[in-house]
Amino acid sequence: MKISRILHAGYVFESDQTIIAFDPLFENPFSRNCYAFPNVEFDYKQIKNLKFDAVFISHYHDDHCSFESLNLIDRATPIYIYCLYDEMILLIKKLGFTNVHQIEINITLQIGPFEITPRTALDADVDSIFHIKAKNYHVLNVVDSWIDLSTLDLLARQTPWDLILWPFQTMQELEVIAPSRLPRANTQLPPEWLEQLQILKPKYIVPSSCQFIHENWSWYNQAFFPITYQQFEQDILAILPQTKVIRLNPSVSITLNERGVNFSESLSWIKPIGNQNVDYDFNKNRVPPRQ
């Protein structure tokens, strides 16, 4: 099983010539003013020639279900989206897609060698997470949600997981909107995350999702993400010393095989720009501007 990072929570999974995209984003910036960090460019000519066997979308937020990105994909591609609103299905069909499905929780879908089972996220009205199986390898894609406790019971039956894509950064959205009303950020991983990961016992874990910056002048760039790659790895190894943390930058690919994880040929349609091993510079003492 080959897994490649696109951007944010976007991934490409490949096995036996079957290619599936999850939450594909082909934009920088995305969601209007979220700039890829590390920085990348996209080769749109190559992207338009890609042939995915399916696209899975975890939820309808525009950093996961982007119409600008979907517009680059072949209209015959099956689209599977978790969304409680029929309007989203209609909007995707208006783009010209002829094979659009509203996926159901705990119903396994077979796409070539892949078995993909959507699971309940903590915010079940919005999010879903994915259990992805192929070649007897089990991958959990938590996207950028939190795991519902009933879902955790189901996932615990699969331990140890071969690989987990984990949303490693908490976001200070309310804190940067009204900083005077909230306490200073916690730069440690939430204890609930650590408890869940101890139950799931992943062999490998990828710090996934988030990792973007805003405009150069924005004070948010030192205030939005209190957890860095370095902090994530440190906290994970403290509780799971046998787990290997793998940083997967945009375009980078890994392959799961009987020997573990190996780095593979990167995606040719994503061009890394500049230093790719940058880390977020969170400043807990940053004083927000008055206006």
Backbone as CSV, one residue per row, in Angstrom:
resi,resn,N_x,N_y,N_z,CA_x,CA_y,CA_z,C_x,C_y,C_z
1,MET,0.848,-1.184,0.000,0.000,0.000,0.000,0.891,1.243,0.000
2,LYS,0.689,2.103,-0.989,1.445,3.347,-1.086,0.551,4.509,-0.666
3,ILE,1.103,5.402,0.151,0.354,6.548,0.666,1.158,7.805,0.398
4,SER,0.530,8.782,-0.237,1.201,10.039,-0.585,0.423,11.207,-0.013
5,ARG,1.138,12.195,0.493,0.500,13.391,1.047,0.272,14.407,-0.067
6,ILE,-0.921,14.951,-0.112,-1.196,16.051,-1.044,-0.969,17.360,-0.304
7,LEU,-1.933,17.735,0.516,-1.862,18.990,1.263,-2.926,18.929,2.347
8,HIS,-2.609,19.531,3.508,-3.570,19.533,4.613,-3.943,18.092,4.950
9,ALA,-5.203,17.693,4.838,-5.610,16.315,5.119,-5.800,15.509,3.842
10,GLY,-5.213,15.959,2.745,-5.353,15.287,1.459,-4.295,14.215,1.248
11,TYR,-4.745,13.040,0.797,-3.844,11.911,0.570,-4.241,11.159,-0.691
12,VAL,-3.249,10.456,-1.270,-3.497,9.498,-2.345,-3.068,8.127,-1.843
13,PHE,-3.968,7.139,-1.959,-3.669,5.757,-1.599,-3.620,4.928,-2.889
14,GLU,-2.616,4.051,-2.988,-2.470,3.215,-4.177,-2.192,1.774,-3.767
15,SER,-2.820,0.837,-4.478,-2.552,-0.584,-4.301,-3.093,-1.328,-5.513
16,ASP,-2.267,-2.212,-6.095,-2.685,-2.990,-7.274,-3.275,-2.103,-8.369
17,GLN,-2.628,-0.975,-8.604,-3.018,-0.024,-9.654,-4.353,0.663,-9.402
18,THR,-4.916,0.485,-8.226,-6.105,1.240,-7.817,-5.627,2.489,-7.078
19,ILE,-6.166,3.646,-7.456,-5.725,4.924,-6.889,-6.936,5.661,-6.335
20,ILE,-6.860,5.996,-5.056,-7.965,6.673,-4.371,-7.435,7.940,-3.716
21,ALA,-8.178,9.026,-3.853,-7.815,10.287,-3.207,-8.753,10.547,-2.032
22,PHE,-8.181,11.049,-0.959,-8.959,11.457,0.212,-8.800,12.960,0.415
23,ASP,-9.926,13.671,0.499,-9.944,15.116,0.746,-8.908,15.860,-0.103
24,PRO,-8.969,15.693,-1.431,-7.916,16.276,-2.273,-7.997,17.792,-2.346
25,LEU,-6.856,18.429,-2.122,-6.709,19.880,-2.270,-5.579,20.150,-3.243
26,PHE,-5.873,20.872,-4.308,-4.864,21.228,-5.298,-4.735,22.750,-5.375
27,GLU,-4.725,23.387,-4.214,-4.718,24.859,-4.169,-3.731,25.352,-3.125
28,ASN,-3.089,26.455,-3.443,-2.253,27.136,-2.469,-2.272,28.631,-2.788
29,PRO,-2.955,29.446,-1.956,-3.577,29.087,-0.681,-4.869,28.306,-0.877
30,PHE,-5.301,27.629,0.205,-6.591,26.971,0.211,-7.467,27.645,1.263
31,SER,-8.760,27.386,1.169,-9.714,28.015,2.090,-9.463,29.518,2.196
32,ARG,-9.178,30.103,1.060,-8.994,31.549,0.870,-7.642,32.099,1.336
33,ASN,-7.274,31.917,2.595,-6.010,32.530,3.041,-5.187,31.604,3.925
34,CYS,-5.254,30.307,3.643,-4.407,29.341,4.345,-3.290,28.924,3.384
35,TYR,-2.076,29.355,3.679,-0.942,29.128,2.791,-0.170,27.888,3.238
36,ALA,0.086,26.988,2.296,0.756,25.729,2.612,2.068,25.988,3.339
37,PHE,2.287,25.198,4.383,3.483,25.349,5.207,3.954,23.957,5.599
38,PRO,4.958,23.407,4.878,5.856,24.033,3.913,5.170,24.369,2.586
39,ASN,5.824,25.253,1.839,5.248,25.814,0.628,5.354,24.845,-0.552
40,VAL,4.304,24.837,-1.402,4.298,23.975,-2.584,3.585,24.682,-3.742
41,GLU,3.838,24.165,-4.941,3.091,24.544,-6.138,2.523,23.283,-6.774
42,PHE,1.479,23.453,-7.589,0.831,22.321,-8.239,0.984,22.411,-9.751
43,ASP,1.170,21.265,-10.381,1.210,21.170,-11.842,-0.198,20.797,-12.308
44,TYR,-0.982,21.806,-12.703,-2.392,21.567,-13.010,-2.587,20.764,-14.283
45,LYS,-1.633,20.834,-15.203,-1.740,20.031,-16.420,-1.687,18.545,-16.070
46,GLN,-0.766,18.184,-15.188,-0.688,16.781,-14.761,-1.922,16.375,-13.967
47,ILE,-2.379,17.258,-13.095,-3.528,16.925,-12.244,-4.762,16.637,-13.095
48,LYS,-4.953,17.422,-14.147,-6.129,17.217,-15.002,-6.085,15.881,-15.729
49,ASN,-4.893,15.284,-15.833,-4.764,13.989,-16.494,-4.771,12.812,-15.518
50,LEU,-4.914,13.099,-14.222,-4.952,12.029,-13.236,-6.253,11.236,-13.365
51,LYS,-6.172,9.947,-13.086,-7.352,9.082,-13.107,-7.482,8.396,-11.747
52,PHE,-8.354,8.947,-10.930,-8.622,8.328,-9.633,-9.755,7.318,-9.789
53,ASP,-9.630,6.197,-9.102,-10.714,5.208,-9.103,-11.849,5.632,-8.186
54,ALA,-11.545,6.541,-7.258,-12.578,7.096,-6.384,-11.978,8.265,-5.619
55,VAL,-12.850,9.162,-5.188,-12.473,10.253,-4.294,-13.375,10.181,-3.072
56,PHE,-12.760,10.186,-1.881,-13.514,10.181,-0.631,-13.329,11.529,0.065
57,ILE,-14.440,12.091,0.523,-14.428,13.383,1.198,-15.022,13.198,2.589
58,SER,-14.249,13.569,3.601,-14.634,13.292,4.985,-15.746,14.199,5.490
59,HIS,-15.796,15.440,4.971,-16.846,16.371,5.372,-16.856,17.562,4.419
60,TYR,-17.830,18.430,4.585,-18.112,19.433,3.567,-17.341,20.750,3.714
61,HIS,-16.522,20.911,4.725,-15.760,22.156,4.866,-14.872,22.374,3.644
62,ASP,-14.647,23.633,3.281,-13.991,23.906,2.007,-12.504,23.593,1.985
63,ASP,-11.915,23.261,3.136,-10.535,22.784,3.117,-10.475,21.258,2.995
64,HIS,-11.624,20.643,2.747,-11.700,19.198,2.510,-12.541,18.899,1.269
65,CYS,-13.613,19.656,1.104,-14.460,19.542,-0.084,-14.377,20.866,-0.844
66,SER,-13.338,20.996,-1.641,-13.106,22.236,-2.384,-13.614,22.081,-3.812
67,PHE,-14.555,22.924,-4.195,-15.068,22.861,-5.555,-14.001,23.249,-6.574
68,GLU,-13.097,24.162,-6.210,-12.019,24.547,-7.113,-11.118,23.353,-7.412
69,SER,-10.849,22.537,-6.405,-10.017,21.352,-6.614,-10.784,20.260,-7.336
70,LEU,-12.027,20.013,-6.932,-12.832,19.003,-7.610,-13.002,19.321,-9.086
71,ASN,-13.009,20.600,-9.418,-13.201,21.016,-10.804,-12.079,20.535,-11.724
72,LEU,-10.942,20.127,-11.149,-9.809,19.639,-11.938,-9.875,18.139,-12.196
73,ILE,-10.835,17.455,-11.575,-10.889,15.993,-11.619,-11.849,15.522,-12.704
74,ASP,-11.505,14.408,-13.336,-12.346,13.788,-14.361,-13.757,13.567,-13.812
75,ARG,-14.764,13.995,-14.573,-16.145,13.969,-14.099,-16.720,12.566,-13.973
76,ALA,-16.048,11.564,-14.544,-16.517,10.189,-14.397,-16.050,9.562,-13.086
77,THR,-15.218,10.266,-12.341,-14.679,9.744,-11.080,-15.790,9.608,-10.042
78,PRO,-15.948,8.448,-9.421,-16.925,8.327,-8.327,-16.515,9.189,-7.136
79,ILE,-17.468,9.948,-6.609,-17.242,10.807,-5.454,-18.060,10.272,-4.287
80,TYR,-17.388,10.021,-3.165,-18.059,9.551,-1.951,-17.841,10.605,-0.871
81,ILE,-18.925,11.164,-0.349,-18.810,12.240,0.623,-19.679,11.954,1.836
82,TYR,-19.124,12.253,3.015,-19.925,12.198,4.230,-20.516,13.579,4.453
83,CYS,-21.814,13.657,4.340,-22.505,14.934,4.508,-23.987,14.652,4.744
84,LEU,-24.548,15.316,5.732,-25.958,15.092,6.059,-26.897,15.952,5.218
85,TYR,-26.321,16.778,4.356,-27.137,17.737,3.609,-27.182,17.363,2.130
86,ASP,-28.375,17.104,1.627,-28.539,16.732,0.222,-28.062,17.831,-0.717
87,GLU,-28.078,19.081,-0.241,-27.668,20.201,-1.100,-26.233,20.046,-1.592
88,MET,-25.345,19.485,-0.743,-23.953,19.302,-1.150,-23.843,18.289,-2.282
89,ILE,-24.646,17.246,-2.212,-24.656,16.252,-3.284,-25.071,16.911,-4.603
90,LEU,-26.102,17.730,-4.529,-26.592,18.410,-5.730,-25.540,19.366,-6.291
91,LEU,-24.835,20.066,-5.411,-23.812,21.003,-5.873,-22.664,20.281,-6.572
92,ILE,-22.269,19.127,-6.030,-21.196,18.361,-6.671,-21.670,17.830,-8.025
93,LYS,-22.918,17.410,-8.099,-23.466,16.946,-9.378,-23.532,18.086,-10.388
94,LYS,-23.772,19.309,-9.905,-23.812,20.465,-10.808,-22.441,20.756,-11.410
95,LEU,-21.384,20.295,-10.744,-20.044,20.424,-11.340,-19.875,19.495,-12.533
96,GLY,-20.776,18.515,-12.664,-20.711,17.586,-13.791,-20.400,16.156,-13.404
97,PHE,-20.214,15.893,-12.095,-19.929,14.522,-11.669,-21.211,13.687,-11.747
98,THR,-21.078,12.523,-12.338,-22.254,11.694,-12.614,-22.413,10.540,-11.632
99,ASN,-21.429,10.381,-10.738,-21.427,9.226,-9.842,-21.083,9.717,-8.432
100,VAL,-22.075,10.284,-7.743,-21.867,10.914,-6.438,-22.668,10.142,-5.389
101,HIS,-21.994,9.819,-4.269,-22.629,8.989,-3.247,-22.506,9.647,-1.873
102,GLN,-23.571,9.567,-1.110,-23.596,10.034,0.266,-23.240,8.839,1.156
103,ILE,-22.021,8.798,1.658,-21.568,7.606,2.356,-22.216,7.481,3.727
104,GLU,-22.351,6.241,4.179,-22.992,5.943,5.451,-21.959,5.413,6.441
105,ILE,-22.116,5.801,7.685,-21.215,5.370,8.750,-21.292,3.851,8.923
106,ASN,-20.121,3.228,9.091,-19.963,1.798,9.376,-20.358,0.884,8.223
107,ILE,-20.581,1.447,7.042,-20.856,0.649,5.846,-19.585,0.598,5.007
108,THR,-19.003,-0.599,4.857,-17.731,-0.751,4.147,-17.943,-0.687,2.645
109,LEU,-17.074,0.064,1.987,-17.103,0.190,0.531,-15.848,-0.473,-0.043
110,GLN,-16.044,-1.267,-1.094,-14.934,-1.974,-1.735,-14.576,-1.252,-3.027
111,ILE,-13.342,-0.766,-3.096,-12.823,-0.118,-4.315,-11.541,-0.849,-4.684
112,GLY,-11.614,-1.764,-5.663,-10.448,-2.583,-5.976,-10.028,-3.355,-4.737
113,PRO,-8.737,-3.327,-4.368,-8.279,-4.056,-3.182,-8.578,-3.337,-1.865
114,PHE,-9.110,-2.122,-1.950,-9.347,-1.318,-0.745,-10.719,-1.597,-0.142
115,GLU,-10.736,-1.738,1.184,-11.969,-1.723,1.953,-11.963,-0.454,2.798
116,ILE,-12.932,0.406,2.569,-12.962,1.704,3.236,-14.236,1.795,4.059
117,THR,-14.046,1.977,5.369,-15.186,2.027,6.277,-15.217,3.379,6.976
118,PRO,-16.214,4.210,6.694,-16.355,5.479,7.430,-16.784,5.198,8.865
119,ARG,-16.191,5.935,9.798,-16.527,5.785,11.203,-16.996,7.121,11.780
120,THR,-17.694,7.042,12.902,-18.273,8.229,13.532,-17.198,9.063,14.218
121,ALA,-17.173,10.343,13.906,-16.307,11.291,14.597,-17.070,11.892,15.771
122,LEU,-16.351,12.617,16.606,-16.993,13.204,17.787,-18.109,14.159,17.385
123,ASP,-17.863,14.968,16.347,-18.890,15.863,15.822,-19.569,15.167,14.645
124,ALA,-20.489,14.279,14.960,-21.093,13.414,13.944,-21.943,14.177,12.940
125,ASP,-22.357,15.389,13.275,-23.134,16.190,12.332,-22.271,16.731,11.192
126,VAL,-20.956,16.700,11.395,-20.055,17.300,10.404,-19.045,16.289,9.865
127,ASP,-18.279,15.684,10.764,-17.083,14.942,10.377,-17.312,13.444,10.250
128,SER,-16.356,12.800,9.574,-16.211,11.354,9.611,-14.729,11.034,9.585
129,ILE,-14.384,9.816,9.993,-13.016,9.340,9.871,-13.048,8.051,9.056
130,PHE,-11.889,7.584,8.582,-11.870,6.455,7.667,-10.941,5.341,8.160
131,HIS,-11.455,4.115,8.133,-10.655,2.911,8.303,-10.387,2.373,6.905
132,ILE,-9.114,2.325,6.535,-8.724,1.943,5.176,-7.898,0.662,5.247
133,LYS,-8.359,-0.372,4.563,-7.676,-1.662,4.587,-7.348,-2.109,3.173
134,ALA,-6.121,-2.612,2.974,-5.719,-3.248,1.724,-4.485,-4.087,2.016
135,LYS,-4.398,-5.254,1.387,-3.243,-6.142,1.559,-3.012,-6.494,3.026
136,ASN,-4.082,-6.574,3.794,-4.009,-6.885,5.227,-3.337,-5.796,6.048
137,TYR,-3.168,-4.606,5.476,-2.673,-3.462,6.233,-3.860,-2.586,6.611
138,HIS,-3.842,-2.091,7.846,-4.936,-1.281,8.364,-4.423,0.124,8.663
139,VAL,-5.063,1.111,8.032,-4.695,2.511,8.212,-5.916,3.258,8.731
140,LEU,-5.697,4.077,9.736,-6.765,4.923,10.276,-6.480,6.364,9.898
141,ASN,-7.402,6.947,9.144,-7.292,8.351,8.746,-8.277,9.151,9.594
142,VAL,-7.752,9.825,10.617,-8.598,10.568,11.558,-8.976,11.941,10.994
143,VAL,-8.398,12.302,9.856,-8.644,13.579,9.169,-8.319,14.722,10.139
144,ASP,-9.262,15.617,10.461,-8.946,16.655,11.457,-10.018,16.697,12.544
145,SER,-10.561,15.510,12.826,-11.631,15.417,13.817,-11.110,14.786,15.102
146,TRP,-12.003,14.628,16.076,-11.749,13.881,17.298,-12.557,12.593,17.219
147,ILE,-12.078,11.547,17.883,-12.714,10.232,17.790,-13.820,10.098,18.835
148,ASP,-14.993,9.705,18.370,-16.106,9.430,19.266,-15.788,8.189,20.109
149,LEU,-16.248,8.183,21.364,-15.911,7.081,22.272,-16.460,5.738,21.783
150,SER,-17.651,5.747,21.197,-18.193,4.493,20.665,-17.344,4.001,19.498
151,THR,-16.814,4.934,18.717,-15.930,4.572,17.614,-14.621,4.006,18.141
152,LEU,-14.125,4.582,19.212,-12.875,4.105,19.801,-12.988,2.638,20.194
153,ASP,-14.137,2.233,20.711,-14.348,0.830,21.070,-14.216,-0.072,19.847
154,LEU,-14.758,0.376,18.707,-14.634,-0.398,17.471,-13.191,-0.453,16.993
155,LEU,-12.526,0.694,17.024,-11.155,0.779,16.524,-10.191,-0.016,17.394
156,ALA,-10.486,-0.113,18.680,-9.603,-0.828,19.605,-9.511,-2.314,19.264
157,ARG,-10.524,-2.840,18.584,-10.510,-4.258,18.209,-9.456,-4.567,17.147
158,GLN,-8.969,-3.523,16.472,-8.037,-3.713,15.373,-6.575,-3.587,15.812
159,THR,-6.329,-3.197,17.033,-4.968,-2.916,17.469,-4.060,-4.147,17.329
160,PRO,-2.746,-3.913,17.034,-2.157,-2.595,16.772,-2.410,-2.158,15.332
161,TRP,-2.614,-0.863,15.133,-2.809,-0.318,13.792,-1.461,-0.226,13.081
162,ASP,-1.472,-0.523,11.778,-0.222,-0.402,11.021,0.199,1.052,10.897
163,LEU,-0.777,1.925,10.641,-0.465,3.345,10.454,-1.681,4.177,10.829
164,ILE,-1.446,5.274,11.517,-2.510,6.228,11.821,-2.104,7.604,11.315
165,LEU,-3.010,8.233,10.579,-2.852,9.630,10.157,-3.589,10.468,11.192
166,TRP,-2.834,11.172,12.023,-3.410,11.816,13.206,-3.354,13.331,13.087
167,PRO,-4.460,14.045,13.377,-4.485,15.519,13.294,-3.730,16.133,14.472
168,PHE,-2.441,16.381,14.277,-1.560,16.619,15.419,-1.649,18.006,16.019
169,GLN,-2.259,18.957,15.331,-2.242,20.322,15.845,-3.628,20.751,16.313
170,THR,-3.684,21.249,17.530,-4.893,21.929,17.977,-4.834,23.364,17.473
171,MET,-5.984,23.920,17.116,-6.021,25.275,16.564,-6.591,26.255,17.573
172,GLN,-5.971,27.438,17.645,-6.391,28.483,18.575,-7.369,29.445,17.897
173,GLU,-8.443,28.908,17.348,-9.368,29.759,16.593,-10.060,30.787,17.493
174,LEU,-10.662,30.336,18.585,-11.345,31.270,19.483,-10.353,32.182,20.188
175,GLU,-9.184,31.625,20.495,-8.182,32.389,21.230,-7.665,33.587,20.439
176,VAL,-7.542,33.443,19.127,-7.048,34.577,18.345,-8.162,35.561,18.014
177,ILE,-9.426,35.117,18.106,-10.545,36.029,17.886,-10.780,36.893,19.126
178,ALA,-10.717,36.276,20.297,-10.950,37.003,21.555,-9.870,36.617,22.566
179,PRO,-8.613,37.017,22.330,-7.502,36.559,23.174,-7.590,36.983,24.627
180,SER,-8.240,38.108,24.902,-8.291,38.588,26.285,-9.227,37.760,27.156
181,ARG,-10.068,36.948,26.542,-11.079,36.211,27.302,-10.676,34.765,27.608
182,LEU,-9.557,34.328,27.054,-9.193,32.924,27.207,-7.794,32.782,27.789
183,PRO,-7.531,31.682,28.485,-6.204,31.470,29.073,-5.165,31.149,28.009
184,ARG,-3.924,31.151,28.417,-2.849,30.829,27.488,-2.978,29.402,26.969
185,ALA,-2.483,29.200,25.765,-2.616,27.902,25.112,-1.774,26.841,25.803
186,ASN,-2.273,25.622,25.747,-1.532,24.466,26.229,-0.706,23.922,25.074
187,THR,0.603,23.862,25.247,1.471,23.384,24.173,1.721,21.883,24.243
188,GLN,0.969,21.182,25.075,1.055,19.716,25.142,-0.140,19.112,24.393
189,LEU,0.026,17.880,23.952,-1.092,17.197,23.310,-2.224,16.988,24.313
190,PRO,-3.470,17.106,23.875,-4.592,16.860,24.787,-4.510,15.464,25.399
191,PRO,-4.762,15.328,26.687,-4.662,14.009,27.322,-5.583,12.972,26.689
192,GLU,-6.745,13.415,26.153,-7.645,12.467,25.490,-6.963,11.813,24.285
193,TRP,-6.184,12.608,23.542,-5.467,12.065,22.390,-4.472,11.004,22.823
194,LEU,-3.715,11.321,23.870,-2.697,10.390,24.346,-3.334,9.095,24.834
195,GLU,-4.446,9.204,25.528,-5.144,8.012,26.007,-5.640,7.158,24.838
196,GLN,-6.183,7.809,23.821,-6.700,7.068,22.672,-5.573,6.395,21.901
197,LEU,-4.469,7.086,21.723,-3.349,6.500,20.988,-2.725,5.337,21.754
198,GLN,-2.726,5.399,23.065,-2.242,4.269,23.848,-3.128,3.041,23.656
199,ILE,-4.418,3.269,23.453,-5.348,2.166,23.189,-5.142,1.613,21.783
200,LEU,-4.933,2.493,20.804,-4.842,2.086,19.401,-3.487,1.471,19.051
201,LYS,-2.432,1.860,19.772,-1.097,1.267,19.616,-0.609,1.250,18.158
202,PRO,-0.512,2.388,17.503,-0.041,2.379,16.111,1.429,1.997,16.001
203,LYS,1.752,1.239,14.954,3.160,0.948,14.669,3.850,2.196,14.110
204,TYR,3.098,2.908,13.262,3.590,4.155,12.674,2.499,5.209,12.809
205,ILE,2.914,6.451,12.971,1.946,7.542,13.047,2.470,8.728,12.257
206,VAL,1.596,9.329,11.470,1.926,10.511,10.684,1.218,11.717,11.289
207,PRO,1.952,12.738,11.719,1.293,13.979,12.135,0.635,14.623,10.920
208,SER,-0.683,14.694,10.939,-1.452,14.986,9.737,-2.355,16.190,9.943
209,SER,-2.815,16.737,8.834,-3.774,17.842,8.820,-3.116,19.138,9.297
210,CYS,-3.852,20.224,9.160,-3.401,21.560,9.581,-2.091,21.949,8.903
211,GLN,-1.215,22.600,9.643,0.094,23.074,9.185,-0.042,24.027,7.990
212,PHE,-0.532,25.218,8.292,-0.567,26.285,7.295,-0.276,27.599,8.008
213,ILE,0.010,28.615,7.225,0.207,29.954,7.763,-0.714,30.915,7.030
214,HIS,-0.805,32.131,7.576,-1.604,33.176,6.941,-0.672,34.178,6.244
215,GLU,-1.199,35.330,5.896,-0.376,36.342,5.239,0.825,36.708,6.118
216,ASN,1.905,37.153,5.477,3.148,37.428,6.203,2.966,38.430,7.332
217,TRP,2.028,39.363,7.174,1.860,40.412,8.173,0.991,39.974,9.353
218,SER,0.401,38.783,9.272,-0.582,38.377,10.281,0.082,37.908,11.573
219,TRP,-0.401,38.415,12.691,0.107,37.964,13.987,-0.320,36.536,14.305
220,TYR,-1.335,36.043,13.550,-1.773,34.655,13.735,-0.627,33.664,13.521
221,ASN,0.359,34.040,12.710,1.420,33.112,12.343,2.289,32.672,13.516
222,GLN,2.122,33.311,14.647,2.808,32.849,15.852,1.819,32.524,16.974
223,ALA,0.535,32.468,16.615,-0.481,32.319,17.654,-1.503,31.224,17.384
224,PHE,-1.497,30.655,16.193,-2.609,29.790,15.791,-2.429,28.331,16.194
225,PHE,-1.216,27.798,16.062,-0.975,26.377,16.317,0.023,26.199,17.461
226,PRO,-0.429,25.819,18.642,0.484,25.698,19.782,1.335,24.431,19.776
227,ILE,1.011,23.457,18.930,1.750,22.195,18.915,2.558,22.078,17.628
228,THR,3.847,21.881,17.764,4.758,21.759,16.629,5.007,20.288,16.303
229,TYR,5.652,20.048,15.158,6.065,18.683,14.829,6.973,18.124,15.925
230,GLN,7.896,18.949,16.384,8.834,18.512,17.407,8.113,18.113,18.691
231,GLN,7.146,18.948,19.100,6.402,18.652,20.322,5.561,17.388,20.166
232,PHE,4.948,17.231,18.998,4.134,16.047,18.747,4.969,14.781,18.886
233,GLU,6.112,14.746,18.224,6.953,13.552,18.281,7.426,13.283,19.707
234,GLN,7.788,14.341,20.405,8.254,14.191,21.789,7.165,13.588,22.682
235,ASP,5.946,14.096,22.563,4.842,13.604,23.397,4.453,12.175,23.037
236,ILE,4.486,11.844,21.739,4.116,10.495,21.310,5.138,9.472,21.800
237,LEU,6.409,9.763,21.623,7.440,8.806,22.018,7.496,8.621,23.532
238,ALA,7.026,9.612,24.275,7.010,9.493,25.732,6.023,8.431,26.193
239,ILE,4.942,8.235,25.454,3.926,7.250,25.851,3.961,5.988,24.999
240,LEU,4.510,6.105,23.772,4.566,4.970,22.847,5.978,4.871,22.263
241,PRO,6.948,4.448,23.044,8.340,4.449,22.578,8.593,3.526,21.388
242,GLN,7.715,2.536,21.154,7.906,1.624,20.024,7.290,2.164,18.732
243,THR,6.478,3.202,18.856,5.840,3.791,17.667,6.833,4.693,16.932
244,LYS,6.823,4.613,15.605,7.679,5.474,14.801,6.851,6.624,14.231
245,VAL,7.312,7.845,14.458,6.643,9.034,13.950,7.258,9.383,12.601
246,ILE,6.413,9.514,11.581,6.893,9.809,10.231,6.317,11.136,9.776
247,ARG,7.172,12.090,9.514,6.700,13.350,8.942,6.523,13.160,7.439
248,LEU,5.335,13.476,6.960,5.005,13.289,5.551,4.630,14.650,4.959
249,ASN,5.611,15.306,4.371,5.370,16.614,3.755,4.599,16.462,2.448
250,PRO,3.985,17.538,1.941,3.291,17.458,0.657,4.174,16.876,-0.444
251,SER,3.613,15.975,-1.228,4.230,15.247,-2.345,4.963,13.988,-1.907
252,VAL,5.319,13.868,-0.638,6.128,12.741,-0.167,5.267,11.474,-0.060
253,SER,5.866,10.334,-0.418,5.158,9.054,-0.439,5.875,8.024,0.414
254,ILE,5.084,7.132,1.010,5.619,5.983,1.727,4.888,4.735,1.265
255,THR,5.530,3.591,1.456,4.917,2.317,1.114,4.922,1.410,2.335
256,LEU,3.758,0.858,2.644,3.632,-0.148,3.704,3.885,-1.517,3.095
257,ASN,4.835,-2.257,3.650,5.096,-3.613,3.196,5.503,-4.474,4.382
258,GLU,5.891,-5.707,4.101,6.192,-6.639,5.199,7.400,-6.201,6.025
259,ARG,8.220,-5.312,5.489,9.390,-4.821,6.224,9.074,-3.565,7.028
260,GLY,7.873,-3.057,6.891,7.495,-1.844,7.603,7.137,-0.737,6.641
261,VAL,7.766,0.414,6.799,7.499,1.580,5.962,8.783,2.007,5.258
262,ASN,8.666,2.218,3.943,9.773,2.740,3.152,9.310,3.976,2.402
263,PHE,10.214,4.940,2.229,9.887,6.100,1.410,9.920,5.708,-0.058
264,SER,8.961,6.249,-0.830,8.788,5.905,-2.238,8.907,7.152,-3.098
265,GLU,8.723,6.942,-4.388,8.793,8.058,-5.336,7.687,9.068,-5.030
266,SER,8.062,10.332,-4.979,7.118,11.394,-4.629,6.143,11.667,-5.764
267,LEU,5.047,12.347,-5.447,4.075,12.756,-6.462,4.702,13.800,-7.370
268,SER,4.679,13.546,-8.665,5.348,14.444,-9.622,4.587,15.736,-9.842
269,TRP,3.285,15.763,-9.489,2.464,16.935,-9.786,2.401,17.927,-8.626
270,ILE,3.210,17.675,-7.589,3.377,18.642,-6.509,4.840,19.042,-6.449
271,LYS,5.117,20.333,-6.533,6.485,20.833,-6.516,6.778,21.516,-5.188
272,PRO,7.645,20.922,-4.370,8.024,21.565,-3.107,8.805,22.855,-3.363
273,ILE,8.516,23.881,-2.574,9.184,25.177,-2.692,9.915,25.466,-1.376
274,GLY,11.223,25.601,-1.456,11.990,25.977,-0.271,12.137,24.840,0.728
275,ASN,12.558,25.192,1.930,12.780,24.231,3.002,11.473,23.534,3.368
276,GLN,11.475,22.210,3.303,10.249,21.453,3.573,10.150,20.973,5.014
277,ASN,11.199,21.110,5.773,11.169,20.649,7.162,11.002,21.794,8.150
278,VAL,10.257,22.808,7.722,9.956,23.933,8.606,9.011,23.473,9.706
279,ASP,9.041,24.166,10.824,8.139,23.875,11.926,7.484,25.173,12.366
280,TYR,6.308,25.062,12.939,5.547,26.243,13.336,6.239,26.956,14.498
281,ASP,6.318,28.260,14.400,6.979,29.073,15.422,5.923,29.673,16.340
282,PHE,5.454,28.862,17.292,4.424,29.331,18.207,5.053,30.138,19.344
283,ASN,4.491,31.307,19.596,4.995,32.188,20.655,3.867,32.415,21.667
284,LYS,3.927,31.697,22.782,2.851,31.795,23.763,2.828,33.154,24.452
285,ASN,3.899,33.929,24.310,3.958,35.258,24.918,3.620,36.372,23.930
286,ARG,3.209,35.993,22.743,2.885,36.988,21.711,1.709,37.837,22.151
287,VAL,1.895,39.147,22.114,0.833,40.058,22.493,0.037,40.440,21.258
288,PRO,-1.257,40.170,21.227,-2.043,40.496,20.026,-2.156,41.998,19.831
289,PRO,-2.235,42.444,18.572,-2.402,43.878,18.313,-3.740,44.371,18.850
290,ARG,-3.816,45.625,19.141,-5.036,46.195,19.712,-6.128,46.345,18.664
291,GLN,-5.755,46.473,17.405,-6.742,46.624,16.338,-6.485,45.625,15.243
